[in-house]
Amino acid sequence: MTTDARATTTAPGTAAPGTATAAAPGTATAAPKTTAAAPGTVPRPLDRDKLFTARLHAARVRPYLATALFALHVVESRRVPTMGVDRYWRCYVSPGFVERTPVEELAGVWVHEVSHLLRDHHGRSDRVAKERGLHGPAERLRMNIAADFEINDDVYGDGLARPAEVVEPGDLGLREGELMEEYLRQFSLGPRAQDLAWLDCGSGADGLDREWELGPDGAHGLSERERDAVRFRVAQGITGRPGHAPQGWRRWAEEAFHPPQPWRQLLGAAVRSAASAPGAGEDYTYGRPARRSTALPGTVLPSLRRRPPRVSVVIDTSGSVSDAELGSALLEVAAIARAVGGRRDLVTVVPCDASAGTARRLCRAEGIPLTGGGGTDLRAGFTRALRTRPAPDVIVALTDGQTPWPATRPPCRTVVGLFPRHHENHAYDESDPEYVPDSPPEWARVVEIG
């Protein structure tokens, strides 16, 4: 939550109808007052006692953030009007800002800055910039504002004083409780946000490196593994004491333990990787003789040609798989067809519970009958898939994992799309309550879906 006159940059584009707007290029902006030393005087050093007292106060009122607060390394900088962080967990602090700010408010600034790093605002900003084509300092300023909106609605109160210049979603007529990515869609830079153009929390908030930062090769930065360890410890502190943290932090802690996976992209990538591997979709043909035939007069040698890969999808239709998961499986079949170039005639679907159903070529995903409802033995489904002609180059099994697996590796690539299950709450086999299914074999690429 720092200030920087360089942040008053131009903003491309106009806001969508009904959205809030922020400062236009060249408009005057309101920034926090700064203090300058009188000519001939020696600037005062950073009051570390006051700064660290504020950090201790922040750790006392937000004990679940203590690990992160004490992981920050302080760097004194007179180029930073207030405080800011970089992605390597360095906290840049202005001596003048510390001198004129009460300890209670400094504690709030500590929590604000470390919140940017814990919530990975720099990494999320980089991803959003790539996905939406948002480039330049003006767009990064918007990301800083949106990140502040995400943080400030649940940071203050309960012993943590709210600094005077805190920005909130209501300043632009926006709702509280949303994420940075959602706020970015709701406002653009224009006159209504001219008072926010001074915001600069450093690259730790928006991913854009600053001139006053030490960078990846500077001293006292945390490695990626160390940063992940800090986040994990904080998440442990939040989940270990339920009810002591705001809802936004509890949601963050759950995602820290169970990060969401782009499972459809992962499944498609796994299928494409298996289909493009050496040997998949390759065969010898006499349609074009091999070039080495010229060295053997009177002999025609076949050449190795690549053809579109064939995929066989084995869908678990046992009673332990819900109707919603079967519907999701059909969606995955359509996605698999797109992953191999849209050739539906190259995709075969095999429904399977304790026995395998008829292997059917994919015409329309919704037209595949998924019959079953009994026990589970996907070994029968693998056998049926391998007996189809032409033989598949890739087998994809969509299952909840409650099945025995083939004892040997199939003669083709294998991908397993696994519906998640909570093992402690589920009976796997009605005839044997002590049965626990084996994990998918090591030779299969496993992607958790749903």
Secondary structure, 3 states (H helix, E strand, C coil): CCECHHHCCCCCCCCCCCCEECCCCCCCCCCCCCCCCCCCCCCCCCCHHHHHHHHHHHHHHCHHHHHHHHHCEEEECCCCCCEEECCCCEEEECHHHHHHCCHHHHHHHHHHHHHHHHCCHHHHHHHHHHHHCCCCHHHHHHHHHHHHHHHHHHHCECCECCCCCCCCHHHHCCCCCCCHHHHHCCEECCHHHHHHCCECCCHHHHCCCCCCCCCCCCCCCCCHHHHHHHHHHHHHHHHHCCCCCCHHHHHHHHHHHCCCCCHHHHHHHHHHHHHCCCCCCEEEEEEEECHHHHHCCCCCCEEEEECCCCEEEEEECCCCCCHHHHHHHHHHHHHHHHHCCCCHHHEEEEEECCCECCCEECCCHHHCCCCCCCCCCHHHHHHHHHHCCCCCCEEEEEECCCCCCCCCCCCCEEEEEECCCCHHHCCCCCCCCCCCCCCCCCCCEEEECC
